[in-house]
Amino acid sequence: MQLFQDKVALVTGGSTGIGRATALSFAAKGARVTVADLNSEEARKTVAHIEEGGGAAIFVETDVSDPAQAQAMVAETLKAFGRLDYACNNAGIEGVSAPAADMAEADWQRVIGVNLSGVFYSMKYEIPAMLEAGGAIVNMASILGQVGFANAAAYTAAKHGVLGLTKAAALEYAKAGVRVNAVCPAFIATPMLERAGITSNETVRGAIQAAHPVGRLGEPEEIAGVVTFLCSPEASFMHGEAVLVDGGYVAQ
Ligand SMILES: NC(=O)c1ccc[n+]([C@@H]2O[C@H](COP(=O)([O-])OP(=O)(O)OC[C@H]3O[C@@H](n4cnc5c(N)ncnc54)[C@H](O)[C@@H]3O)[C@@H](O)[C@H]2O)c1
């Protein structure tokens, strides 16, 4: 029997990068999966990968910064699969690189809206769907939920906020059997880093790699494995934890 046989997982931002790897990892372990994302073209590829592997998945077009759409992604999951056991609140954007005083208010609002409020709205509707049978939520934070990073005030503030939200909800729902944890990746080779000019520029890539004691960037699958571990029974005593998966970045 597979680890997540008869279980249902929802992954926000499951179209590309860490979210796609996480959706595939849930499916490979037997879960049926909802991919909730803005990017329908890439989301359909994630769904197709899962179906080609013999799994079941649906795509729900979702902007997590809109509470009504977060509510609808959970409702669509329950309609399609009848239950919700696990959620990985992973959708995120990098925002504009600028010092705080130069950051436009709209840029601040957008990053907070997706990366922090989006996690809150998702949890607000996921938790009630898990209360009867129990469940596990993994929020995608970052090393920037634990340390600062210049020219990324909104992103850093949002990720610190995700850890606070994770800890508060973990306390609120521990007795109800809903575990809430977070993962804090360092720099992972995904489309986000391409857009940010990190993997597309050899000099910048080299400098960022050198900032990790392990001397390289992480791969999306190295985060996905930790997410599915946190949802598994092996993590049954983990509540409100912020798990660094960072090649030693924060240990320095
Ligand atoms: N790549 C890294 O180095 C790194 C490090 C730490 C944390 N993270 C976090 O991991 C998560 C995934 O990022 P990634 O690196 O895989 O990047 P990515 O750009 O490949 O994936 C982000 C996904 O989120 C989706 N998305 C963006 N805004 C959305 C919205 N409003 N509603 C729904 N979906 C939305 C995108 O369409 C995309 O599929 C993010 O929360 C990011 O902050 C990434």
Ligand as a Chemical Component Dictionary entry (heavy atoms), coordinates in Angstrom:
data_LIG
# 
_chem_comp.id                   LIG 
_chem_comp.type                 NON-POLYMER 
_chem_comp.pdbx_formal_charge   0 
_chem_comp.three_letter_code    LIG 
# 
loop_
_chem_comp_atom.comp_id 
_chem_comp_atom.atom_id 
_chem_comp_atom.alt_atom_id 
_chem_comp_atom.type_symbol 
_chem_comp_atom.charge 
_chem_comp_atom.model_Cartn_x 
_chem_comp_atom.model_Cartn_y 
_chem_comp_atom.model_Cartn_z 
_chem_comp_atom.pdbx_ordinal 
LIG N1  N1  N 0  13.254 29.243 -5.624  1  
LIG C1  C1  C 0  13.751 29.612 -4.463  2  
LIG O1  O1  O 0  14.960 29.886 -4.334  3  
LIG C2  C2  C 0  12.869 29.702 -3.240  4  
LIG C3  C3  C 0  13.479 29.779 -1.989  5  
LIG C4  C4  C 0  12.695 29.863 -0.844  6  
LIG C5  C5  C 0  11.325 29.862 -0.963  7  
LIG N2  N2  N 1  10.747 29.790 -2.193  8  
LIG C6  C6  C 0  9.295  29.809 -2.248  9  
LIG O2  O2  O 0  8.839  28.635 -2.872  10 
LIG C7  C7  C 0  7.571  28.887 -3.470  11 
LIG C8  C8  C 0  7.580  28.391 -4.890  12 
LIG O3  O3  O 0  8.487  29.151 -5.639  13 
LIG P1  P1  P 0  9.342  28.588 -6.866  14 
LIG O4  O4  O 0  10.744 28.919 -6.603  15 
LIG O5  O5  O -1 8.945  27.197 -7.154  16 
LIG O6  O6  O 0  8.861  29.599 -8.008  17 
LIG P2  P2  P 0  7.926  29.412 -9.275  18 
LIG O7  O7  O 0  7.763  30.765 -9.840  19 
LIG O8  O8  O 0  8.441  28.311 -10.127 20 
LIG O9  O9  O 0  6.552  28.907 -8.660  21 
LIG C9  C9  C 0  5.614  29.754 -8.077  22 
LIG C10 C10 C 0  4.246  29.289 -8.516  23 
LIG O10 O10 O 0  3.280  30.082 -7.838  24 
LIG C11 C11 C 0  2.299  30.478 -8.794  25 
LIG N3  N3  N 0  1.669  31.715 -8.340  26 
LIG C12 C12 C 0  2.210  32.954 -8.273  27 
LIG N4  N4  N 0  1.309  33.826 -7.808  28 
LIG C13 C13 C 0  0.171  33.122 -7.567  29 
LIG C14 C14 C 0  -1.119 33.461 -7.071  30 
LIG N5  N5  N 0  -1.418 34.716 -6.750  31 
LIG N6  N6  N 0  -2.034 32.483 -6.940  32 
LIG C15 C15 C 0  -1.734 31.211 -7.285  33 
LIG N7  N7  N 0  -0.549 30.834 -7.779  34 
LIG C16 C16 C 0  0.392  31.773 -7.900  35 
LIG C17 C17 C 0  3.074  30.646 -10.084 36 
LIG O11 O11 O 0  2.223  30.617 -11.223 37 
LIG C18 C18 C 0  4.018  29.457 -10.017 38 
LIG O12 O12 O 0  3.433  28.298 -10.530 39 
LIG C19 C19 C 0  7.318  30.389 -3.313  40 
LIG O13 O13 O 0  6.489  30.622 -2.201  41 
LIG C20 C20 C 0  8.710  30.937 -3.050  42 
LIG O14 O14 O 0  8.660  32.140 -2.340  43 
LIG C21 C21 C 0  11.482 29.703 -3.333  44 
# 
loop_
_chem_comp_bond.comp_id 
_chem_comp_bond.atom_id_1 
_chem_comp_bond.atom_id_2 
_chem_comp_bond.value_order 
_chem_comp_bond.pdbx_ordinal 
LIG N1  C1  SING 1  
LIG C1  O1  DOUB 2  
LIG C1  C2  SING 3  
LIG C2  C3  SING 4  
LIG C2  C21 DOUB 5  
LIG C3  C4  DOUB 6  
LIG C4  C5  SING 7  
LIG C5  N2  DOUB 8  
LIG N2  C6  SING 9  
LIG N2  C21 SING 10 
LIG C6  O2  SING 11 
LIG C6  C20 SING 12 
LIG O2  C7  SING 13 
LIG C7  C8  SING 14 
LIG C7  C19 SING 15 
LIG C8  O3  SING 16 
LIG O3  P1  SING 17 
LIG P1  O4  DOUB 18 
LIG P1  O5  SING 19 
LIG P1  O6  SING 20 
LIG O6  P2  SING 21 
LIG P2  O7  DOUB 22 
LIG P2  O8  SING 23 
LIG P2  O9  SING 24 
LIG O9  C9  SING 25 
LIG C9  C10 SING 26 
LIG C10 O10 SING 27 
LIG C10 C18 SING 28 
LIG O10 C11 SING 29 
LIG C11 N3  SING 30 
LIG C11 C17 SING 31 
LIG N3  C12 SING 32 
LIG N3  C16 SING 33 
LIG C12 N4  DOUB 34 
LIG N4  C13 SING 35 
LIG C13 C14 SING 36 
LIG C13 C16 DOUB 37 
LIG C14 N5  SING 38 
LIG C14 N6  DOUB 39 
LIG N6  C15 SING 40 
LIG C15 N7  DOUB 41 
LIG N7  C16 SING 42 
LIG C17 O11 SING 43 
LIG C17 C18 SING 44 
LIG C18 O12 SING 45 
LIG C19 O13 SING 46 
LIG C19 C20 SING 47 
LIG C20 O14 SING 48 
# 
